[in-house]
Every structure is written in C-alpha cells, then in structure tokens.
C-alpha cells in the first residue's frame, strides 16, 4: 500500500502523481503563466476563494472543459471520469 500523507493523499510516485482517497489520481503539471495572472490567483487564495493555487487552477480547467462541452456537446459531464476535487 502507498504511504498516506498527512492531508489524506497517497503518494504513488516520488514527485509526479498523487492519489486521492477513492483512487482519484492527480498528475503534476508544470506550466508557465504571466506573473500578473499568478498574482491574481494568489489574491483569490489569500481572500479565501480557493484553498490553494492548485485548486484554483483545477477549477479553471474544469470550467474551461465544461464550457467546451456546452459549445460542442460530444460528451456529457456524466461521461467524465474525474471527481470534482
């Protein structure tokens, strides 16, 4: 069994993949975004809108994918196999 981290996550590989309770896996993605944008994300974290930058970015990605699905309804949200984490 994989070691459980203090926040309830399981580390499955030393640096690139986390597994949430319920076997929802998360991959690490490195990206470059303009400083002003990350400062605005950090402001949202500081004001309590999101618990951390990762969750803010995951939320933005989910919203983008949902908007894309509405524009091109090839797949419904129920077909998605990820959890809203």
MOZI-V555548 format. One line per field, one symbol per residue. ss: DSSP state (h for helix, s for strand, l for the rest). A space follows every 10 residues. Layout:
# MOZI-V555548
ss->???
This chain:
# MOZI-V555548
ss->lllsllllls ssslllssss lllsssslll llllhhhhhh hhhhhhllll llhhhhhhhh hhhhhhhhhh hlllllhhhl lllll
